[in-house]
Amino acid sequence: MANTNNGVAAVDEMLPAGKLFLYGLQHVLAMYAGAVAVPLIIAGAAKLTPEQTAFLINADLFTCGIATLLQTLGIWKIGIKIPVIQGVTFAAVTPMVIMAQSGGMTMIFGSVIVAGLFTFLAAPFFSKLIRFFPPIVTGTIITIIGISLLPVGINWAAGGTGNKDFGSLTFIFVATVVLVSILLINKLFTGFLSHIAVLLGLIVGLIVAIPFGLVSFAGVADAPWIGITTPFYFGFPIFDVGAIISMILVMLVVMVESTGDFLAIGEMVGKKIGQDELTAGLRADGLATALGGIFNAFPYTAFAQNVGLVGLTGVKSRFVVATSGIILVVLGLFPKMATIIASLPNAVLGGAGIAMFGIVAASGIKTLAKVDFEHNHTNIFIVAISIGIGVIPVMVPTFFQHFPSWSQTIMHSGITLGSIVAIVLNAFFNGSKGAGDLGELKANAGIRE
């Protein structure tokens, strides 16, 4: 594990307050659009009033912050203690939309509470599967995560899906300015300024976007100053068996995706993620999800959007993302501040997204460099087929449309689908012990690194 000058692991380094705030804000800006997207979708499906929709968004941001603090700081054996930010999983959107239309918000929250408790209790058993995640599997999964996220950044750069001017030269120009700014800052500066390259790029993009009329602060005046998240705001939860089963299936998918994210960040910050660490991380996912149901929010998972930011900036301290958690809690309590951040145009986020998500894919390729492809020719098939199948939902979203409805949660998640294929193929070709990486081969041959 990489150490600082004081002999403290980089992941546990406590930075000055000013740096913590700026680095933490950078993470919040990178994930904000994804964090509020799910509440907006569910609010539309449930036909909530504008006031209820605003409350739902605030409740989500508040719980995002609590979940992030759980993961980064840890309580007892809960929390993986790496720089991982928590957000609502998109895997739950489809079943939650169905629940919202058939049973209302209380049916959603009832299923979320039970599914969260299930995840908490199942974490020690699921984490035993860690032996099925050697470098060939983790590298493949991390690469698939990056490839799966890239279309999100590209859509942002073009103005956002559904925008009537999608793909306009204005949007692409603004996104390009942000991307070039990030590259120039990394090229010309070192140290602190290079670590906040994404934040500075977003600020430059925001300034450039204003003259084009892409930035609006119209909603700020109407937003209340204070918004308190009240448990069971929509009523006492309904515990419907069918809804609970569907949400448990979602959380099984979430556990696979979170495992990939945990391993990716562990690789970046130099912290080995073993069975105990994975158990703690998955427990935090489960507890945060159960709390989400109580505080009128949704299932929570590691946000893959921010994995790339850790790799891009090189800032490894978990206390940075803990600061992000505090900022999210504050945003959930003060809606005016949340509305200001929401004014950041999609095109600005897109320029940063392309850089961050590309970094995730590159990190996966870096991990795959540890794998022996020369002496074990089957490894190339494991990677090729896993990535090939993993990108199907991204490239052709309707490919699995005729599969049974119960399978759609898995089939529409390229990360989960690719992960399962990589695990199964590696177990088939190499056994549960994995393929053996180059480091192991050199050690067995008496070769020093």
C-alpha positions as CSV (number, residue, x, y, z in Angstrom):
1,M,0.0,0.0,0.0
2,A,1.3,3.4,-0.9
3,N,2.3,5.5,2.1
4,T,2.6,9.3,2.7
5,N,5.6,11.0,4.1
6,N,4.2,10.5,7.6
7,G,4.0,6.7,7.2
8,V,0.2,6.9,6.9
9,A,-1.5,4.9,4.2
10,A,-2.7,7.3,1.4
11,V,-6.2,6.1,1.8
12,D,-6.2,7.1,5.5
13,E,-4.4,10.4,5.1
14,M,-6.1,13.4,6.7
15,L,-5.8,16.5,4.5
16,P,-6.2,20.2,5.5
17,A,-9.8,21.4,5.7
18,G,-9.6,23.6,2.6
19,K,-8.4,20.7,0.4
20,L,-10.9,18.3,1.9
21,F,-13.7,20.7,1.0
22,L,-12.5,21.4,-2.6
23,Y,-11.7,17.8,-3.3
24,G,-15.0,16.7,-1.7
25,L,-17.0,19.3,-3.7
26,Q,-15.4,18.0,-6.9
27,H,-16.8,14.5,-6.2
28,V,-20.3,15.9,-5.5
29,L,-20.4,17.9,-8.7
30,A,-19.3,14.8,-10.6
31,M,-22.1,12.6,-9.2
32,Y,-24.9,15.2,-8.7
33,A,-26.7,14.7,-12.0
34,G,-26.8,10.9,-11.5
35,A,-27.9,11.3,-7.8
36,V,-31.0,13.3,-8.6
37,A,-32.0,11.5,-11.8
38,V,-33.7,8.5,-10.1
39,P,-35.9,10.6,-7.7
40,L,-37.0,12.7,-10.7
41,I,-37.9,9.5,-12.7
42,I,-39.8,8.0,-9.8
43,A,-41.6,11.2,-9.0
44,G,-42.8,11.4,-12.6
45,A,-44.1,7.8,-12.4
46,A,-45.9,8.3,-9.1
47,K,-47.3,11.7,-10.3
48,L,-46.0,13.6,-7.3
49,T,-46.6,17.3,-6.9
50,P,-43.6,19.7,-7.4
51,E,-43.4,20.1,-3.6
52,Q,-43.3,16.3,-3.1
53,T,-40.7,15.9,-5.9
54,A,-38.5,18.5,-4.2
55,F,-38.8,16.7,-0.9
56,L,-37.9,13.4,-2.6
57,I,-34.7,14.9,-4.1
58,N,-33.7,16.4,-0.7
59,A,-34.4,13.1,1.0
60,D,-32.2,11.3,-1.5
61,L,-29.3,13.8,-1.2
62,F,-29.5,13.6,2.6
63,T,-29.4,9.8,2.6
64,C,-26.7,9.8,-0.1
65,G,-24.6,11.7,2.4
66,I,-25.3,9.4,5.3
67,A,-24.6,6.3,3.2
68,T,-21.3,7.9,2.0
69,L,-20.2,8.6,5.6
70,L,-21.0,5.0,6.5
71,Q,-18.8,3.7,3.8
72,T,-15.8,6.0,4.2
73,L,-15.6,6.3,8.0
74,G,-17.1,3.0,9.0
75,I,-19.0,2.0,12.2
76,W,-18.0,-1.3,13.9
77,K,-17.8,-3.8,11.0
78,I,-19.8,-1.6,8.6
79,G,-18.1,0.4,5.9
80,I,-15.2,-0.4,3.6
81,K,-13.2,2.7,4.5
82,I,-12.1,3.7,1.0
83,P,-12.9,6.8,-1.0
84,V,-16.3,5.5,-2.4
85,I,-19.3,7.8,-2.8
86,Q,-22.8,6.3,-2.5
87,G,-25.7,7.0,-4.8
88,V,-29.0,5.5,-5.9
89,T,-28.6,2.5,-8.1
90,F,-30.2,2.7,-11.6
91,A,-30.8,-1.1,-11.5
92,A,-33.8,-0.4,-9.3
93,V,-35.5,2.1,-11.6
94,T,-37.7,-0.3,-13.6
95,P,-39.2,-2.2,-10.7
96,M,-39.6,1.0,-8.7
97,V,-41.5,2.6,-11.6
98,I,-43.9,-0.4,-11.7
99,M,-44.4,-0.2,-7.9
100,A,-45.0,3.6,-8.0
101,Q,-47.7,3.1,-10.6
102,S,-49.4,0.1,-8.9
103,G,-48.9,0.6,-5.1
104,G,-47.5,4.1,-4.7
105,M,-44.4,5.3,-2.9
106,T,-45.1,3.4,0.3
107,M,-44.8,0.1,-1.6
108,I,-41.4,1.2,-2.8
109,F,-40.1,2.1,0.6
110,G,-41.4,-1.2,2.2
111,S,-39.5,-3.3,-0.4
112,V,-36.4,-1.1,0.0
113,I,-36.3,-1.5,3.8
114,V,-36.6,-5.4,3.6
115,A,-34.1,-5.6,0.7
116,G,-31.6,-3.5,2.6
117,L,-31.9,-5.8,5.7
118,F,-31.4,-8.8,3.4
119,T,-28.3,-7.3,1.9
120,F,-26.9,-6.5,5.4
121,L,-27.4,-10.1,6.5
122,A,-26.3,-11.7,3.2
123,A,-23.0,-9.7,3.0
124,P,-20.8,-12.2,4.9
125,F,-21.9,-15.0,2.7
126,F,-21.7,-13.1,-0.6
127,S,-18.2,-11.9,0.3
128,K,-16.9,-15.5,0.3
129,L,-17.1,-15.2,-3.5
130,I,-14.1,-12.9,-3.5
131,R,-11.9,-15.8,-4.5
132,F,-13.6,-15.8,-7.8
133,F,-12.3,-12.3,-8.5
134,P,-8.6,-12.7,-9.5
135,P,-7.0,-9.9,-11.7
136,I,-8.4,-11.3,-14.9
137,V,-11.9,-11.0,-13.6
138,T,-11.5,-7.7,-11.7
139,G,-9.6,-6.1,-14.7
140,T,-12.4,-7.2,-17.1
141,I,-15.1,-5.9,-14.8
142,I,-13.4,-2.5,-14.3
143,T,-13.0,-2.2,-18.0
144,I,-16.7,-3.0,-18.6
145,I,-17.7,-0.4,-15.9
146,G,-15.7,2.3,-17.8
147,I,-17.1,1.3,-21.2
148,S,-20.7,1.1,-19.8
149,L,-20.4,4.6,-18.3
150,L,-18.9,6.3,-21.4
151,P,-22.3,6.6,-23.1
152,V,-23.6,8.5,-20.1
153,G,-20.8,11.1,-20.5
154,I,-21.2,11.2,-24.2
155,N,-25.0,11.9,-23.9
156,W,-24.3,14.6,-21.3
157,A,-21.8,16.2,-23.7
158,A,-24.5,16.3,-26.4
159,G,-26.9,18.1,-24.1
160,G,-28.5,15.2,-22.3
161,T,-30.9,12.5,-23.5
162,G,-34.3,14.0,-24.5
163,N,-32.9,17.5,-25.1
164,K,-34.6,19.0,-28.2
165,D,-31.2,20.4,-29.3
166,F,-29.4,17.1,-28.6
167,G,-26.0,17.1,-30.4
168,S,-25.9,20.8,-31.1
169,L,-22.5,22.3,-31.8
170,T,-23.0,24.6,-28.7
171,F,-23.2,21.6,-26.3
172,I,-20.3,19.8,-27.9
173,F,-18.2,23.0,-27.9
174,V,-18.8,23.6,-24.1
175,A,-18.0,19.9,-23.4
176,T,-14.8,20.2,-25.4
177,V,-13.8,23.3,-23.5
178,V,-14.2,21.4,-20.2
179,L,-12.3,18.3,-21.5
180,V,-9.4,20.4,-22.9
181,S,-9.3,22.5,-19.7
182,I,-8.9,19.3,-17.6
183,L,-6.1,18.1,-19.9
184,L,-4.3,21.4,-19.9
185,I,-4.4,21.8,-16.1
186,N,-3.0,18.3,-15.8
187,K,-0.3,19.1,-18.3
188,L,0.7,22.5,-17.0
189,F,0.3,22.1,-13.2
190,T,1.2,19.7,-10.5
191,G,0.2,19.1,-6.9
192,F,-3.0,20.8,-5.6
193,L,-4.1,22.4,-8.9
194,S,-3.8,19.2,-10.8
195,H,-5.8,17.4,-8.1
196,I,-8.7,19.8,-8.7
197,A,-8.5,19.7,-12.5
198,V,-12.1,18.4,-12.8
199,L,-13.4,21.1,-10.5
200,L,-11.6,23.8,-12.3
201,G,-12.7,22.4,-15.7
202,L,-16.3,22.4,-14.5
203,I,-16.0,26.1,-13.4
204,V,-14.5,27.0,-16.7
205,G,-17.3,25.2,-18.5
206,L,-19.9,26.9,-16.4
207,I,-18.4,30.4,-17.2
208,V,-18.3,29.5,-21.0
209,A,-21.9,28.1,-20.9
210,I,-23.5,31.3,-19.4
211,P,-23.3,33.5,-22.5
212,F,-24.9,30.7,-24.5
213,G,-27.9,30.8,-22.2
214,L,-27.3,27.2,-20.9
215,V,-27.3,28.2,-17.2
216,S,-30.4,29.1,-15.4
217,F,-30.8,30.0,-11.7
218,A,-34.6,30.5,-12.0
219,G,-35.4,27.8,-9.5
220,V,-33.1,29.1,-6.8
221,A,-35.5,31.9,-5.7
222,D,-38.4,29.4,-5.4
223,A,-36.5,26.8,-3.4
224,P,-37.0,26.8,0.4
225,W,-34.0,27.7,2.6
226,I,-34.4,24.6,4.9
227,G,-35.9,21.2,4.1
228,I,-36.0,18.6,6.9
229,T,-36.2,15.0,5.9
230,T,-39.0,13.4,7.8
231,P,-39.1,9.6,8.2
232,F,-42.2,8.0,6.5
233,Y,-43.2,11.3,4.9
234,F,-45.4,9.5,2.4
235,G,-47.0,7.2,5.0
236,F,-46.2,3.9,6.7
237,P,-44.5,1.5,4.3
238,I,-46.4,-1.4,2.6
239,F,-44.6,-4.7,2.7
240,D,-45.8,-6.5,-0.5
241,V,-44.2,-9.9,-1.1
242,G,-43.9,-9.5,-4.9
243,A,-42.3,-6.1,-4.5
244,I,-39.9,-7.3,-1.9
245,I,-38.7,-10.2,-4.0
246,S,-38.1,-8.0,-7.0
247,M,-36.1,-5.5,-4.8
248,I,-34.0,-8.4,-3.3
249,L,-33.1,-9.4,-6.9
250,V,-32.1,-5.8,-7.6
251,M,-29.9,-5.9,-4.5
252,L,-28.2,-9.1,-5.6
253,V,-27.3,-7.2,-8.8
254,V,-26.1,-4.3,-6.7
255,M,-23.8,-6.5,-4.7
256,V,-22.1,-7.7,-7.8
257,E,-21.7,-4.1,-9.1
258,S,-20.5,-2.8,-5.8
259,T,-17.9,-5.6,-5.6
260,G,-16.5,-4.5,-8.9
261,D,-16.5,-0.8,-7.8
262,F,-14.8,-1.7,-4.5
263,L,-12.1,-3.7,-6.2
264,A,-11.6,-0.9,-8.8
265,I,-11.1,1.7,-6.1
266,G,-9.0,-0.6,-4.0
267,E,-6.7,-1.1,-7.0
268,M,-6.4,2.6,-7.5
269,V,-5.6,3.5,-3.8
270,G,-3.4,0.5,-3.1
271,K,-5.6,-1.2,-0.6
272,K,-6.2,-4.9,-0.8
273,I,-9.9,-5.7,-0.7
274,G,-10.4,-9.1,1.0
275,Q,-13.4,-11.0,2.4
276,D,-13.6,-8.9,5.6
277,E,-13.4,-5.6,3.7
278,L,-16.0,-6.7,1.1
279,T,-18.3,-7.8,3.9
280,A,-18.0,-4.4,5.6
281,G,-18.7,-2.6,2.3
282,L,-21.8,-4.7,1.4
283,R,-23.1,-4.3,5.0
284,A,-22.9,-0.5,4.5
285,D,-24.8,-0.8,1.2
286,G,-27.5,-2.8,3.0
287,L,-27.8,-0.5,6.0
288,A,-27.8,2.6,3.8
289,T,-30.6,1.0,1.7
290,A,-32.7,0.2,4.8
291,L,-32.2,3.8,6.0
292,G,-33.2,4.9,2.5
293,G,-36.6,3.2,2.9
294,I,-37.1,4.9,6.2
295,F,-36.0,8.4,5.0
296,N,-38.1,8.3,1.8
297,A,-35.2,7.3,-0.5
298,F,-34.0,4.3,-2.5
299,P,-31.4,1.5,-2.7
300,Y,-27.8,2.7,-2.4
301,T,-24.6,1.4,-4.0
302,A,-21.1,2.5,-4.8
303,F,-21.3,5.2,-7.5
304,A,-19.2,4.1,-10.4
305,Q,-19.2,7.7,-11.8
306,N,-16.7,8.7,-9.1
307,V,-14.3,5.8,-9.5
308,G,-12.7,7.5,-12.4
309,L,-12.3,10.7,-10.5
310,V,-10.1,8.9,-7.9
311,G,-7.9,7.7,-10.7
312,L,-7.9,11.0,-12.6
313,T,-6.9,13.2,-9.6
314,G,-4.8,10.7,-7.8
315,V,-6.3,11.9,-4.5
316,K,-6.7,8.7,-2.5
317,S,-7.9,9.9,1.0
318,R,-11.2,8.4,2.1
319,F,-11.7,11.6,4.2
320,V,-12.1,13.5,1.0
321,V,-15.2,11.5,0.1
322,A,-16.4,11.6,3.7
323,T,-16.4,15.4,3.2
324,S,-18.5,14.8,0.1
325,G,-20.9,13.0,2.4
326,I,-21.1,16.0,4.7
327,I,-21.7,18.3,1.7
328,L,-24.5,16.0,0.4
329,V,-26.2,16.0,3.9
330,V,-26.0,19.8,3.9
331,L,-27.5,20.0,0.3
332,G,-30.3,17.7,1.5
333,L,-31.1,20.1,4.4
334,F,-30.7,23.3,2.4
335,P,-32.6,23.0,-1.0
336,K,-31.4,26.4,-2.3
337,M,-27.8,25.2,-2.3
338,A,-28.9,22.0,-4.0
339,T,-30.7,24.0,-6.7
340,I,-27.6,26.1,-7.4
341,I,-25.5,23.0,-8.1
342,A,-28.4,21.5,-10.2
343,S,-27.9,24.5,-12.6
344,L,-24.7,23.0,-13.9
345,P,-25.5,22.1,-17.6
346,N,-25.3,18.6,-18.8
347,A,-22.8,19.6,-21.5
348,V,-20.4,20.8,-18.8
349,L,-20.7,17.5,-16.9
350,G,-20.2,15.7,-20.2
351,G,-16.7,17.0,-20.8
352,A,-15.6,15.9,-17.3
353,G,-17.6,12.6,-17.7
354,I,-15.7,11.5,-20.8
355,A,-12.4,12.0,-19.0
356,M,-13.5,10.3,-15.8
357,F,-15.2,7.3,-17.3
358,G,-12.4,6.8,-19.8
359,I,-10.0,6.6,-16.8
360,V,-12.1,3.8,-15.3
361,A,-11.8,1.7,-18.5
362,A,-8.0,2.5,-18.6
363,S,-7.6,1.4,-15.0
364,G,-9.2,-1.9,-16.0
365,I,-6.8,-2.3,-18.8
366,K,-4.0,-1.6,-16.4
367,T,-5.2,-4.4,-14.1
368,L,-5.4,-6.7,-17.0
369,A,-1.7,-6.0,-17.7
370,K,-1.0,-8.2,-14.6
371,V,-2.6,-11.2,-16.3
372,D,-0.6,-13.9,-18.1
373,F,-1.8,-13.9,-21.7
374,E,1.3,-15.4,-23.2
375,H,1.3,-18.8,-21.4
376,N,-2.4,-19.2,-20.9
377,H,-4.1,-18.5,-24.3
378,T,-7.6,-19.1,-22.8
379,N,-7.3,-15.8,-20.8
380,I,-7.8,-13.8,-24.0
381,F,-11.1,-15.5,-24.6
382,I,-12.3,-14.8,-21.0
383,V,-11.6,-11.1,-21.5
384,A,-12.9,-10.9,-25.0
385,I,-16.2,-12.7,-24.5
386,S,-16.9,-11.0,-21.1
387,I,-16.5,-7.5,-22.6
388,G,-18.3,-8.5,-25.8
389,I,-21.4,-9.7,-23.8
390,G,-21.1,-7.0,-21.2
391,V,-21.4,-4.1,-23.7
392,I,-24.5,-5.6,-25.4
393,P,-27.0,-3.7,-23.2
394,V,-25.0,-0.5,-23.9
395,M,-24.7,-0.9,-27.6
396,V,-28.1,-2.5,-28.3
397,P,-30.5,-1.8,-25.4
398,T,-33.3,-3.9,-27.0
399,F,-31.2,-7.0,-27.5
400,F,-32.8,-8.9,-24.5
401,Q,-36.3,-7.4,-24.8
402,H,-37.9,-10.8,-25.4
403,F,-36.3,-12.5,-22.3
404,P,-38.5,-13.2,-19.3
405,S,-39.4,-10.1,-17.3
406,W,-37.7,-11.5,-14.1
407,S,-34.4,-11.5,-15.9
408,Q,-34.5,-7.9,-17.2
409,T,-32.8,-6.4,-14.2
410,I,-29.7,-8.5,-15.0
411,M,-29.9,-8.3,-18.8
412,H,-30.1,-4.5,-18.8
413,S,-27.0,-4.1,-16.6
414,G,-23.9,-4.6,-18.7
415,I,-21.7,-4.5,-15.6
416,T,-23.6,-7.3,-13.9
417,L,-23.9,-9.4,-17.1
418,G,-20.2,-9.0,-17.9
419,S,-19.2,-9.7,-14.3
420,I,-21.2,-13.0,-14.3
421,V,-19.7,-14.1,-17.6
422,A,-16.2,-13.2,-16.5
423,I,-16.6,-15.1,-13.2
424,V,-18.1,-18.2,-14.9
425,L,-15.6,-18.3,-17.8
426,N,-12.6,-17.9,-15.4
427,A,-13.9,-20.7,-13.1
428,F,-14.4,-22.9,-16.2
429,F,-11.0,-22.3,-17.7
430,N,-8.8,-21.7,-14.6
431,G,-10.8,-23.0,-11.6
432,S,-11.8,-21.1,-8.5
433,K,-8.2,-20.2,-7.8
434,G,-8.0,-18.0,-10.8
435,A,-5.6,-17.6,-13.7
436,G,-2.5,-16.5,-11.7
437,D,-1.1,-13.1,-12.5
438,L,2.3,-12.2,-13.8
439,G,3.6,-11.3,-10.3
440,E,2.8,-14.8,-9.2
441,L,4.4,-16.4,-12.2
442,K,7.6,-14.4,-11.7
443,A,7.7,-15.3,-8.0
444,N,7.3,-18.9,-8.8
445,A,10.1,-18.7,-11.3
446,G,12.4,-16.9,-8.8
447,I,12.2,-13.6,-10.7
448,R,12.4,-10.4,-8.7
449,E,10.2,-7.4,-9.7
